[in-house]
Amino acid sequence: MGQGIPFGSDDLPGFYAPVHRALAEPILLGGAPRALAIVNGTLAGAVGLGLRLWLVGLAIWAIGHVLSVWAARRDPQFVDVARRHLRYPTWIRP
């Protein structure tokens, strides 16, 4: 028979495309999703600096960051999933 490509082989001639690691990994800032970390820091800064509640702002930042890092370790795309989940109604009528 002919010289074919073995079943299960990933080396197809002409179909090799290197993908940089940065294109496949989520963008994290301090272990949390970047957008969520920015929103969390802005809210904590507004409370801490704007309302002059330093300890409350620091607590908001610390708790929010720890929770977002914990969620990102479980699923780095959890912000996109939650955003998509909120678009659908709570029930679908037949």
C-alpha positions as CSV (number, residue, x, y, z in Angstrom):
1,M,0.0,0.0,0.0
2,G,1.0,3.7,-0.1
3,Q,2.9,5.7,2.4
4,G,0.1,7.4,4.3
5,I,-0.1,9.5,7.4
6,P,-0.5,7.3,10.5
7,F,-3.9,7.5,12.2
8,G,-3.8,9.9,15.2
9,S,-0.7,11.8,13.9
10,D,-0.7,15.5,14.5
11,D,2.1,16.2,12.0
12,L,0.3,17.1,8.7
13,P,2.7,18.5,6.1
14,G,1.8,22.1,5.2
15,F,-0.6,22.6,8.2
16,Y,1.8,23.8,10.9
17,A,1.0,27.1,12.4
18,P,2.8,28.1,15.6
19,V,0.6,29.9,18.1
20,H,2.1,32.2,20.7
21,R,1.2,31.4,24.3
22,A,-0.1,34.9,24.9
23,L,-2.9,34.4,22.3
24,A,-4.3,31.4,24.1
25,E,-4.1,32.5,27.8
26,P,-6.5,35.0,29.4
27,I,-5.3,38.5,30.3
28,L,-5.0,38.6,34.1
29,L,-3.9,41.5,36.3
30,G,-2.6,40.2,39.6
31,G,-4.3,36.9,39.0
32,A,-7.7,38.4,38.4
33,P,-9.3,39.2,35.0
34,R,-8.0,42.6,33.9
35,A,-11.4,44.3,33.5
36,L,-12.7,43.1,36.8
37,A,-9.5,44.1,38.6
38,I,-9.8,47.6,37.1
39,V,-13.4,48.0,38.2
40,N,-12.6,46.6,41.6
41,G,-9.7,49.1,42.1
42,T,-11.7,52.0,40.8
43,L,-14.6,51.2,43.2
44,A,-12.2,50.8,46.1
45,G,-10.4,54.0,45.2
46,A,-13.6,56.0,44.9
47,V,-14.7,54.8,48.4
48,G,-11.3,55.1,49.9
49,L,-10.3,58.5,48.5
50,G,-13.6,60.1,47.6
51,L,-15.5,59.2,50.8
52,R,-12.3,59.2,52.9
53,L,-13.1,55.8,54.2
54,W,-9.6,54.3,53.9
55,L,-10.2,51.1,55.7
56,V,-13.5,50.4,53.9
57,G,-11.9,51.0,50.5
58,L,-8.9,48.8,51.4
59,A,-11.3,46.0,52.6
60,I,-13.4,46.3,49.4
61,W,-10.3,46.0,47.3
62,A,-8.8,43.1,49.2
63,I,-12.1,41.1,49.4
64,G,-12.9,41.8,45.7
65,H,-9.5,40.9,44.5
66,V,-9.3,37.6,46.6
67,L,-12.7,36.6,45.3
68,S,-11.9,37.4,41.7
69,V,-8.5,35.5,41.9
70,W,-10.3,32.5,43.4
71,A,-12.9,32.5,40.6
72,A,-10.2,33.0,37.9
73,R,-8.3,30.0,39.1
74,R,-11.5,27.9,38.7
75,D,-12.4,29.4,35.3
76,P,-10.4,32.2,33.8
77,Q,-13.3,33.1,31.5
78,F,-15.9,33.4,34.3
79,V,-16.5,37.1,33.6
80,D,-17.5,36.4,30.0
81,V,-19.6,33.5,31.1
82,A,-21.4,35.6,33.7
83,R,-22.0,38.4,31.2
84,R,-23.4,35.9,28.6
85,H,-25.6,34.3,31.3
86,L,-27.1,37.6,32.3
87,R,-28.4,38.2,28.7
88,Y,-30.8,35.3,28.8
89,P,-34.1,35.6,30.6
90,T,-34.7,33.6,33.8
91,W,-37.3,31.4,32.1
92,I,-38.3,30.7,28.6
93,R,-42.0,30.6,27.8
94,P,-43.1,27.9,25.4
